Amino acid sequence: MKTMIAFDLDGTLAASKQPLADDMAATLKTLLDVAFVAVISGGDWPQFEKQVASRLPEGTKLDRLFLMPTTGSKLYRHRDGAWDRIYAEDFSRGEHDEILAALRRAAKACGYDTERTWGEQIEDRGSQITFSALGQEAPLDAKEAWDPDQKKRRAMQALIEKDLPGLSVKVGGSTSIDITRAGVDKAWAIEKLCEHSGVARDAILFMGDAIYPGGNDDPVRAAGIDSIKVRDPAETITAISAVVACLK
């Protein structure tokens, strides 16, 4: 029986960088009545707080919720009335500086340093450094139109990987590239989730919109975790409702 339901965030539970809609927040509250829930995404804690934690209705069983920013290289749990950071796999200062230099070189080589932007292109998330081609605050329609086939980001990814062979460089979101320590992906995050929750791998079900070859959710499926590919948050609600019916 599944006792932990894990999710991607953007494109799965909410539109990119947008708060949970009311119907999704209510659906997650219902799911938390019958199961543990984890959310794994590339954003940092402030984004999780805005999109997820602050949107859940009163009475939600927050002690059953595992929030895993920066591709799971951080974990937050709700304890004694507040969100508590359990761990963070932060970069050293030397690693941080090396990554920033590699990102800037690759962005210039690809011509992305001249894109119109909304906010900063590079965000230091401690355990993950993210390049967002159109900036951190870009509108959703601009983001969705910029690189739908991922070719622009794949070109930049290849350059960064040559510069930073000891780190993990992943295409994420709709305009972003995420850099973490080697081996850090959503499958790695699931292993950390098992370690900190005590839930076995075969008791986890994962849902994501990027479960396809090269998608940033696909490592979970490839690692043997039962997974459901969803098209968008509306389809996720349908899937969650079916899970809740089964678990009840």
Secondary structure per residue as TSV (DSSP state, phi and psi in degrees):
chain	resnum	aa	ss	phi	psi
A	1	M	-	360.0	142.7
A	2	K	-	-82.4	128.1
A	3	T	-	-117.5	-9.5
A	4	M	E	-130.6	122.4
A	5	I	E	-109.8	120.0
A	6	A	E	-110.2	147.8
A	7	F	E	-135.7	146.9
A	8	D	-	-70.2	167.0
A	9	L	-	-106.0	-72.9
A	10	D	B	-68.5	127.1
A	11	G	T	87.6	-12.8
A	12	T	T	-114.0	-55.3
A	13	L	T	-98.1	-25.4
A	14	A	B	-154.5	160.6
A	15	A	S	-65.0	159.9
A	16	S	T	-51.5	119.1
A	17	K	T	60.9	18.0
A	18	Q	-	-103.0	150.4
A	19	P	-	-64.2	154.9
A	20	L	-	-55.1	134.8
A	21	A	-	-68.5	160.2
A	22	D	H	-57.3	-41.4
A	23	D	H	-68.3	-35.0
A	24	M	H	-68.8	-42.7
A	25	A	H	-59.3	-43.0
A	26	A	H	-66.4	-37.0
A	27	T	H	-66.8	-41.1
A	28	L	H	-65.9	-36.5
A	29	K	H	-59.2	-43.5
A	30	T	H	-64.5	-41.1
A	31	L	H	-63.8	-40.0
A	32	L	H	-67.2	-15.4
A	33	D	T	-70.9	-22.5
A	34	V	T	-123.5	-5.3
A	35	A	S	-156.4	163.1
A	36	F	E	-77.3	152.9
A	37	V	E	-134.3	139.2
A	38	A	E	-127.6	144.3
A	39	V	E	-124.1	124.6
A	40	I	E	-122.3	122.9
A	41	S	-	-156.6	169.6
A	42	G	S	-79.2	-18.3
A	43	G	S	-65.3	161.6
A	44	D	-	-89.2	178.1
A	45	W	H	-56.7	-43.8
A	46	P	H	-56.5	-36.2
A	47	Q	H	-68.8	-41.0
A	48	F	H	-62.7	-41.0
A	49	E	H	-63.3	-42.2
A	50	K	H	-68.6	-45.0
A	51	Q	H	-81.8	-35.4
A	52	V	T	-119.3	-64.5
A	53	A	G	-57.6	-42.5
A	54	S	G	-77.4	-9.3
A	55	R	G	-99.0	-9.6
A	56	L	S	-78.4	138.2
A	57	P	-	-66.8	158.5
A	58	E	T	-57.9	139.2
A	59	G	T	92.6	-3.1
A	60	T	-	-65.9	138.8
A	61	K	-	-79.8	79.3
A	62	L	G	-66.3	-23.4
A	63	D	G	-67.2	-12.7
A	64	R	G	-96.2	2.2
A	65	L	E	-103.6	131.2
A	66	F	E	-114.4	112.8
A	67	L	E	-103.8	124.6
A	68	M	E	-125.8	83.9
A	69	P	H	-69.0	173.1
A	70	T	H	45.0	53.1
A	71	T	H	58.5	31.3
A	72	G	H	85.5	3.4
A	73	S	T	-79.7	1.6
A	74	K	E	-134.8	153.3
A	75	L	E	-137.4	133.5
A	76	Y	E	-122.6	137.7
A	77	R	E	-127.5	153.9
A	78	H	E	-93.2	116.7
A	79	R	E	-138.6	134.8
A	80	D	T	51.6	41.6
A	81	G	T	81.2	8.6
A	82	A	E	-146.8	160.2
A	83	W	E	-84.1	128.9
A	84	D	E	-119.0	129.7
A	85	R	E	-78.3	122.9
A	86	I	E	-86.6	-41.7
A	87	Y	E	-155.3	164.4
A	88	A	E	-153.8	123.9
A	89	E	-	-92.7	68.0
A	90	D	-	-74.4	150.1
A	91	F	-	-71.5	153.4
A	92	S	-	-75.7	166.9
A	93	R	H	-61.3	-40.3
A	94	G	H	-63.2	-44.9
A	95	E	H	-61.5	-43.1
A	96	H	H	-56.4	-49.2
A	97	D	H	-65.6	-39.1
A	98	E	H	-64.3	-41.3
A	99	I	H	-65.6	-45.4
A	100	L	H	-59.4	-41.8
A	101	A	H	-64.9	-41.8
A	102	A	H	-65.9	-39.7
A	103	L	H	-62.5	-44.3
A	104	R	H	-66.2	-38.9
A	105	R	H	-63.5	-45.2
A	106	A	H	-67.9	-40.4
A	107	A	H	-61.8	-41.3
A	108	K	H	-67.2	-42.5
A	109	A	H	-62.8	-34.5
A	110	C	H	-88.6	-8.6
A	111	G	T	83.1	10.8
A	112	Y	G	-83.2	-9.0
A	113	D	G	-74.2	-9.2
A	114	T	G	-106.7	5.2
A	115	E	S	-63.9	149.6
A	116	R	-	-66.1	132.0
A	117	T	-	-127.6	155.7
A	118	W	S	-120.4	95.5
A	119	G	S	89.4	-177.7
A	120	E	-	-70.4	144.7
A	121	Q	S	-78.6	-31.6
A	122	I	E	-113.7	128.7
A	123	E	E	-123.8	124.0
A	124	D	E	-88.2	112.0
A	125	R	-	-105.2	19.5
A	126	G	S	81.6	-70.7
A	127	S	S	-96.7	-0.6
A	128	Q	-	-151.8	138.3
A	129	I	E	-116.4	128.4
A	130	T	E	-120.2	132.5
A	131	F	E	-101.5	122.8
A	132	S	E	-115.7	112.0
A	133	A	T	-56.8	-37.0
A	134	L	T	-100.6	7.5
A	135	G	-	94.8	159.7
A	136	Q	T	-69.0	-21.1
A	137	E	T	-112.4	21.7
A	138	A	-	-63.0	143.7
A	139	P	-	-67.7	151.9
A	140	L	H	-60.4	-41.5
A	141	D	H	-65.2	-38.0
A	142	A	H	-65.8	-40.8
A	143	K	H	-64.1	-44.5
A	144	E	H	-67.1	-28.0
A	145	A	H	-86.1	-16.0
A	146	W	H	-72.7	-44.6
A	147	D	-	-148.3	59.0
A	148	P	T	-64.0	-26.6
A	149	D	T	-98.6	4.4
A	150	Q	S	67.7	7.9
A	151	K	H	-65.3	-38.6
A	152	K	H	-63.8	-44.9
A	153	R	H	-73.2	-32.6
A	154	R	H	-62.9	-38.2
A	155	A	H	-63.8	-43.8
A	156	M	H	-69.0	-38.9
A	157	Q	H	-57.3	-43.2
A	158	A	H	-61.4	-41.0
A	159	L	H	-65.3	-43.4
A	160	I	H	-66.5	-39.5
A	161	E	H	-61.7	-34.8
A	162	K	H	-67.3	-35.5
A	163	D	H	-77.5	-32.2
A	164	L	-	-127.4	65.1
A	165	P	T	-64.9	-18.7
A	166	G	T	-92.2	4.1
A	167	L	E	-121.1	166.2
A	168	S	E	-95.4	126.7
A	169	V	E	-121.9	111.9
A	170	K	E	-123.9	142.4
A	171	V	E	-75.2	131.2
A	172	G	E	-141.5	163.5
A	173	G	T	56.8	-143.1
A	174	S	T	-113.9	-17.5
A	175	T	T	-136.9	10.1
A	176	S	E	-114.4	160.3
A	177	I	E	-128.0	129.5
A	178	D	E	-109.9	133.2
A	179	I	E	-117.2	124.3
A	180	T	E	-133.9	-179.8
A	181	R	E	-63.5	155.2
A	182	A	T	-55.4	136.4
A	183	G	T	87.7	-8.8
A	184	V	-	-81.9	111.3
A	185	D	S	-148.2	-170.9
A	186	K	H	-71.8	-23.1
A	187	A	H	-69.0	-42.3
A	188	W	H	-59.5	-41.2
A	189	A	H	-61.9	-37.4
A	190	I	H	-63.1	-39.2
A	191	E	H	-63.6	-41.5
A	192	K	H	-64.1	-37.2
A	193	L	H	-62.9	-44.9
A	194	C	H	-59.8	-43.5
A	195	E	H	-60.6	-43.0
A	196	H	H	-90.8	-18.0
A	197	S	H	-100.5	-23.0
A	198	G	-	78.8	7.1
A	199	V	-	-88.6	133.0
A	200	A	-	-73.6	154.5
A	201	R	G	-54.9	-42.2
A	202	D	G	-75.4	-3.0
A	203	A	G	-100.1	8.3
A	204	I	E	-106.8	137.5
A	205	L	E	-120.4	131.3
A	206	F	E	-113.8	140.8
A	207	M	E	-125.9	134.9
A	208	G	E	-158.4	158.7
A	209	D	S	-92.8	-9.9
A	210	A	-	-115.7	46.6
A	211	I	-	-95.9	85.5
A	212	Y	S	-161.3	160.9
A	213	P	T	-53.1	122.3
A	214	G	T	90.5	-12.4
A	215	G	-	-72.6	148.5
A	216	N	T	-76.3	-5.0
A	217	D	T	-94.8	-15.3
A	218	D	H	-66.8	-28.3
A	219	P	H	-56.6	-28.4
A	220	V	H	-65.8	-48.7
A	221	R	H	-61.4	-44.3
A	222	A	H	-63.3	-25.8
A	223	A	T	-82.5	0.8
A	224	G	T	93.6	9.5
A	225	I	-	-82.1	131.0
A	226	D	E	-57.8	128.3
A	227	S	E	-136.5	150.3
A	228	I	E	-124.5	122.8
A	229	K	E	-83.5	126.7
A	230	V	-	-114.7	154.3
A	231	R	S	-84.4	-37.0
A	232	D	S	-167.3	175.5
A	233	P	H	-57.9	-33.2
A	234	A	H	-63.0	-41.9
A	235	E	H	-69.5	-32.1
A	236	T	H	-62.1	-41.6
A	237	I	H	-60.1	-42.3
A	238	T	H	-60.6	-43.9
A	239	A	H	-65.7	-42.5
A	240	I	H	-63.3	-40.6
A	241	S	H	-60.9	-38.3
A	242	A	H	-66.7	-41.1
A	243	V	H	-62.5	-45.8
A	244	V	H	-59.5	-42.8
A	245	A	H	-60.3	-41.4
A	246	C	H	-68.6	-42.4
A	247	L	H	-71.7	-29.2
A	248	K	-	-68.4	360.0
